[in-house]
Amino acid sequence: MADQDYDYYLAQFVDIHGRPKAKLVPGKHKDMIFGAGAGFAGFAIAGMGMGPHGQEFMAIGDRDAVRPVPWMPSTASVTCDGHVNGKPHPLDSRVIAKKALAKFREVTGLEFFSGLEPEFFLLKRGEEGAWQVATESESLDKPCYDFRHLSSVADFLMELRAALGSADIDVYQIDHEDANGQFEMNFTYADGLRTADNLTYFKMAAQAIAKKHGMLCSFMPKPFAERSGSGLHMHMSAGKKFGDNAFEDAKDPGGMSLSPLAYQFLAGLLAHAPGLTAIAAPCVNSYKRLVSRGSRSGATWAPVNIAWGDNNRTAFVRIPGGRLELRVPGASANPYLLTAAIIYAGLDGIARKLDPGQPCNENLYQLSVSELTARGIKRLPASLPDALNALEADEALCKGLGAAFITEFAQVKRAECDELLMNVSPAEFRRYVDFF
């Protein structure tokens, strides 16, 4: 689509949070995007590690990542890589992902493929101005797959699917999820970079089109304490080309249809689970999703323990047959950073020929501490500060993602932790004001 003519082009990239940033460039100047790039003040972008006295952050367009933007007539989005002083910027999320994907290709001779399952809430303002679920009469304890609530927002869902289709993103499934007002839209897997691009475009489209329909599309991991949170489960495989799967082996003696390569990659994910969680669950609210109880539906569907199992949705990694599904990522995860961190964790497992140990096919939510200990199963970090500590201590992830990025990421996220820790919530005030 790079050779088509549009009136406007969005020179677009993401910040450290995965939030899209862009400049609107008139069509007659589109060549600038693919040449020197569109210029940005780097200090104004979260997580780029730049000061107000630094050089320009130049967003240079990828000609293979140009897509129409149906909700902005005659406009196309150009996904860009960040450059500073003429070189790819080591703190730019897409640059980090491309470096990791190249490393995976170099080590294995294969392409890394992924599929993401974005969950989200549709909300609207109530009479008193508070956010509430947008679907009417949402009161079921188990609303998952409910037709009435799915159909009540069909206009939004169908317009969103059409927008994604115009961008060559193939949606194959849409459903109402486990929480009231929560939905999921699945699109076909692709190479790791394309999938991250697709997820970013999906968020842009979903939030813009929801606003048009008088709603807020929220990717907050856990907006309601009594309901399950929104995940971003990642499915992984590898192959010489699209359609191949070097992670699959029908003759697997373990009965999981996994190849030795997949088992080693899986073992790497488990070995680096604590540090990986900081990237997969990158905000304070994420850790209110990673709990074993409290959802009115009877399950949170989120992992709490570092374990893997055959189709076990309570585990850190689920094996749906010939591929891996990482269940810890939340809806707020930056897909580029997530892809990179997963690759470096998996490659370490391959390099050291790690063994993932025995699968756990029990309901991990119901196992006691002593039962988990007896099985050698450890717990995931219970807070963002704990996960950041684990990330900073993880040599493989620090080396892969880069020391400068780790420093910046930890600084940004610790500031977020401090800000929320100092805030006194209404629930906290009610509990303690006359308690002591």
N, C-alpha and C positions, 0 to 999 in steps of 0.2 A: 504493500500500500504506500510505500515511500514515494513512489512516482506519481501517485494521484494528487490532484490539486484540491486543497481545502482553503477556506477563507482564513482559518486560524489553526495554529498548532500549539498544543500544550507541551512545553519542554518539562517533562515530569520525572521526578525521582522520589526517594523516601528518606526521611531522617532516621535517626537511631531507633526511634519508636516504631518505625514502619509506617508512619503517617505520610501520605503523599504531599509533595511540595511541587509547585509548578509556576511557570511564567507563560502568559498568553502571547504568542508571537504571530503577527499578521502573516498571511500566506506568502506574500512577496519576499519575506525575509527568512523563509524556511531553511534555505541553504546554510544560514548561519548556525542553525542547530546541529547540522551534520558536519560542520566545519570546525570553527574555533569553539562553538558551543554558546549557550545562553549563560550570561554571567549572573552570579548571585553573591551576596555578601555572606561569606562562610560563617561568620560569628552569629548570624541571624538564624542559623539552622542548627537544631538540637543535635549534639553529639558528633560534630565534625571536628572538634578539637582545634578550632581556629579562633583567633582574637579579632577585635575590631580593627586592628592595624595590619591584618594579614592580606595575602593575595586573594584574587577573585576565585570563587568556586565555580568552575565552568562545567555545565551540564551538556555533555556531547551525546547526541542522539544515536540510537541503534536503529539502523535502517530495517532490520528484521523485526522491530518492535513498534510499528506504527499501526494505530488502530482508530477507527472512527469513534466519535463520542456522541451517540444519538441524542442524549439529553442536552447537548449544546450544539445546535444546528451548524452544519458545515465546519465542524471542528474535528481535529484528529489529535490523539495523544501520542507523544513520542517518548518512549522510555529511554532514559539517559543514564550514562555513567558519569560520576563526578571526577573531574580532573583539577589539579592544582599545580601551577608551574609546568604545565604541559605533560604531566604524568598522572596516571590513575591515582586517585586519592585513597590511601590505605584505610581510611575510616568510613568511606562510602560503602553502604550496605551491599549494593549490587556488585561493586568491585571485589568485596570480600567473598561473596558467593561465587563469582567467576573464578577467583583464584583457587578456592576449595574444589570446585568442579574440575578444574584443570589438573589439580593434584590427584584427584580420584582417577581421572583418565590416565595420568602418567603411571600411577602405581598398578592399576588393575587392567589397563587396556580396554576399559569398558566405559560406557556412559552411565551416569547416575540418573535414575528416573524416580519421580515422586508424584503423589497425588495428595491433595489437601482437602479436608472436609470442613468447610467453614460453617460454624453455628453462630446464630445471631438472634437478638431480640428485636421485635417491632413494638415500639412504645408510642404513646401520645400523651399530651397534657390533659390532666383531669380538670374538674371544675375549679379546684383550688390551686392549680398550677403544678401539682406534683406529677411526676412521670408514672404512668400505669401501662399495662399491656394494651396494645392497640386492638386486639381481637376481642369481640364482645362476649360477655358471659363466660369468661375463662375461669372456671372454678373446679375443674376436674383434678383429682389427685394424680391421675395417670393420663395426661392429655396427649401423649405421644401418638402420632399418626392419626389424630382425630380429624375426620373429614370436615366437619362443620367449621372448625376453626381454620383449617387449611383453605377451604373455599371462601371464607370471609375476606381473605386478602389475596384472592386469586388474581385480581387485576394488577396488583403490584408485582406478584411473583412472575406473571406472564410477561409483563413489560420488562422486567429485569432479565428474564431468560432471553428475550428477543434482543436486548442490548448486548448481552454476552455473545449471542450467536453472530451478531454483526462483527464482533471482534474475533471470530473464529474460536470461541471458547464453547466447547460442546457439553452442554448440561444434559445429564442422563437421569437425574433423580432429584426430586424436591419433596420435602416432608415437614410436617409439624414435629418438633422435637419434644424432649422429655419435660420441659418446663413450660408453664403458661406463657404464651406470646413468643415462644422460641421456635426458630425454623432452621432448616439446613438445606443447602443447595450444592449438589455434587457435580463436578465437571471432570472430564476425562483426564487421566494422568498424562504427563509429558516429561521431557527432560527437566532437570532440577531448576534451571534458570527460567525456562518458559513457565513452569508451574508457579514460581514466585512472582513472575510478571503477571500471570493470570489472576492470582489471588489479590494482588494490588489493584488491578483493574476492577475486579469483582467488588472490592470494598468501595472504590470510587463510585461505581455504578449503583450499588445497593443504597448507599447513603444519599446520593443525589436523587434517585428515583423515589425513595421512601419520603423524602422531604416534599416532593411534588405531590405525593398522596397524603400529605398531612401527618406523616409519621417520622419517628426517629429510628433509624437502623443502628443499633448499638452493638459493638463488639467488646463491650465490657465483660470480663470473664465471669463475674458473679454479682449481678445487680440485685438479686433477691435472696436473702439469707435462707429462706425455707425451700428454695428450689435449686435444682442442679444448675451448674454454670455452663458457659459456652466453651467448647473445645475447638481445637484445630488439629484433629488427628492427621498424622502424616503416614502415608503408605510408601514403602520404599522397595525398589528392585534395581537391577543393573543388567546391561546387555550391550552387545555390539551395536544394535540399532533398535528403534522402536518396535516393540512386539517380542523381542528376545527377553529372556529372563534367566540370567546366570545365578539368581538366588534360588531358583527352583530345581528340585531333584526328586522326581517321582519315586526313585528307589531309596530315598532316605530311610535308613534303618530305624531312625527315631520316630518315624511316622508323621513328621511335620511337613514333608515335601520340601525341605530346605537343603541347599547345597552346603558343602564345607565352608565356602566363601561366606554364605549368608550367616552361618553359625558364628563365624569369627567376627563378622560385622556386628551381629546381635550382641556378642559378648563385649565388644567395645562400647556399645551403647549402655549396657548395664554397668560396666566398670567406671564410666564417666557420668553416670546418671546424676549425681549431686550437682556437679558443675554445669552440666547440660541443662538442668532445670532452670538455672538463672536466665538462660536465653529463651527457653521454651515457655517459661512462666515469668515474664519480665516486669510485672508490676505488683504492688502491695496487695491489691485485690485478688490477684491470681491464686494466692494461697488459701483464700476462703473457698475456692473451687476444689482444691486438692485435699479433700476431706473424705472420710469414710461414711459419715452419717449426717442426717439433718434435712435431707430432701424428702418432701411429702410423697414423692413417687416411690420411695423405698430404696433408691440407689442414686448415688451421685455420678456414676459412670466415669469417675476420674481416678487416676492411680494415687495411692498413698505410699506404696511399698515398691522396692526395686526387685521386681520379679517378672518372669515372662511365662506365657502359657498358650495353649492351643485354644484359640477363640475365646480367651479369658478377658472379658472387658473390665475386670477389676485390676489387671496387671499393668505394669509400666509398658511392656511390649506385648501385643497380641499377634498371634500367627494365624492369619485368615486363609492360609494355604499358599505356599510358594512365595510369599512376600512377608515383609515386616510392617507392623503398624505401631507407631509410637503414639501413645495416648496421653502423654503429659502436656503437649503444647496446648495453650489456651488461645482464645480468639484474638487476644492482643499481641500475640507473638509477631515479630518482624520475620516474614517468610525467607528473606535472603540470609539473615543471620542464623535463623533456625537451620536452614539447609547447610550452611557452612559448618556450624557446630556439630551437627549430626555426622557429616562426612569425616571430620577430623577424629571424632570419637570412634566411628566405625573403622577408619583406616588404622587406628592404633590397635584395635582388636585384630585386624588382619596382620599387621606387622609383627605382633607378639603371639599370633596364633592362639588367641585366648579361647577358652571353652566357657559357654554360658551356664554350664551346670544343668541341673534337672529342671524341667518345666514345672510350674505350679498350676494345676487346673482346678483348684479349690476357690471358693469365694473368699478372697483375701480380706474383705471387710469384716468377716466373722471370725477370723483367726485371732487368738489372744497373743499378747506380747511374747509369752513363753513359747507358744506354738510357732510363731514367726522366727524366734531366735533359734529354735530347734532345727528349723529348715534353712538357717543361714540367711534369712531374708532381712534386709535392712530397710529403714524408712527413708523416704525422700525428705529433703529439707522442708521444714514446716513454715518457713518465712523467707522473704526476699533477702534480708541480711544474711541468713544462714546459707542460702544458695549462692550469694555473691562471694562469701568466704570460700566456699567450695570451688567456685570458678577460678578465683585468684590463686588457689592452691593446685589447680589442675595443670600440670606441665604441658600435656599434649594439646589441650584446648588453648592455652595461652600462647604456645608456639604457633599453632595454626592460625588463630584469629589475629595474632600480633599483639605485642606488648602495649603499643600505643592505643589500640582499640580497647583492650582490657581495662587500661587505666581510665579511659574516657567513659566507657560503659559503666564501670563501677562508680565513678564520680557522679555521673548523671543519676544513676539509680539510687545511690545512697542519699543524695539530696532529696529525692522523691520520698524515700523512707523517713528521713528526718522531718520533712514538711508534714507528712500525715501523722507521724508520731506525736508531734506537738499540737495537733488539732484535737480539740475536745468534741467528740461526737454527741449528738442528742441522746443516744442510748447510754453512753458513758455518764453523761450528766445526770440522767434520771436514776441510774443505778447507785451513784455514789453521793449525790448532793446531800441526802439526809441519812446516809448509811453510817457514816463515821461521826 
